[in-house]
Amino acid sequence: MKQLVIAERVCLIGHIVSMVFGLVGILIVVPNAQVILNLSEVGQTAMQWSMAGGGVVYMILGAVGVFLYATRTLGLGRALAFLLPSVFISLGSELLGTSTGFPFGHYSYLSGLGYKIAGLVPFTIPLSWFYLGFVSYLLARAGLEVDKKPNLWRHISAIALGALLLTSWDFVLDPAMSQTSLPFWYWQQPGPFFGMPYQNFAGWLGTSAVFMTVTALLWRNNPINWDRYLRWALPTQLNIPLAVYLSNFAFATVMSLTAGFFVPVLLGLLLGVTPAVLLWLKGSSIPGQVSTEQPEISVARVIAVK
């Protein structure tokens, strides 16, 4: 278990460091090519590596780190029950979107995000759907567990809130990443929301709601022994999902503010960051008995499907 935690933290720290490194490259180095010429040979090599694969590395590290976290806290079966639907359903939506314009609108991916599946969608894109989708759904599920609402209402609300958190991140990310000096995708038919069509948000909400619903059903078929794990609740584990969400939101915010996109950031803060923090506070308020003996599922009380 200790080795798993170490690997998880190394991946998540590397994920955040890679995002910072990427910001430096996109916002400082690319617009000022002479900066590279003034670097040492090692610095030039690092910057060339960053431009060639930095985006790929930060998404892979994020996906691996979150998967290790999910495996440690929920068990391998439940981790896979989120990974597989999120990756394959999001990939299907992305392939459909880049081919037909449904459900996101007409867009195409450029280079910089790794090998393209079917020549259309970088393999890293479904990974980002997974790790941001997981932390979004987990925060929503944990926060709503505090409220003693009927089960069906709680599950539907968690899916809706999780989808909203994930889409709110895209409010901030998409305008900047498609209009920087080094864009990663472009809109063939730009829309009214800072170059994006409103259809894009409907596609994000729909896609994330579908794979979160599939996961909720799979988790229901793999029930947690409630009585056994109730006294082992460790709500502080929710710090990691919140940190992943906020760090990725911060990356998108810096990109958008640098490009002069202030409204998307405000919308993201209102509809994404604010509810994420409130849900984290509610989920972390659940009383539990902390023990030095680590159970298989350390946050079961806040995410279990009864």
HELIX and SHEET records of a PDB file:
HELIX    1   1 LYS A    2  VAL A   24  1                                  23    
HELIX    2   2 GLY A   25  VAL A   29  3                                   5    
HELIX    3   3 GLN A   34  LEU A   37  1                                   4    
HELIX    4   4 GLU A   41  LEU A   74  1                                  34    
HELIX    5   5 LEU A   76  THR A  100  1                                  25    
HELIX    6   6 THR A  124  GLU A  145  1                                  22    
HELIX    7   7 ASN A  151  MET A  177  1                                  27    
HELIX    8   8 GLN A  199  ARG A  220  1                                  22    
HELIX    9   9 TRP A  226  TYR A  229  1                                   4    
HELIX   10  10 LEU A  230  TRP A  232  5                                   3    
HELIX   11  11 PRO A  235  LEU A  238  5                                   4    
HELIX   12  12 ASN A  239  THR A  258  1                                  20    
HELIX   13  13 PHE A  262  GLY A  268  1                                   7    
HELIX   14  14 LEU A  269  VAL A  273  3                                   5    
HELIX   15  15 THR A  274  SER A  284  1                                  11    
HELIX   16  16 ALA A  300  ILE A  303  1                                   4    
SHEET    1   A 2 TYR A 107  TYR A 109  0                                        
SHEET    2   A 2 TRP A 185  TRP A 187 -1                                        
SHEET    1   B 2 LYS A 116  ILE A 117  0                                        
SHEET    2   B 2 VAL A 121  PRO A 122 -1                                        
END                                                                             
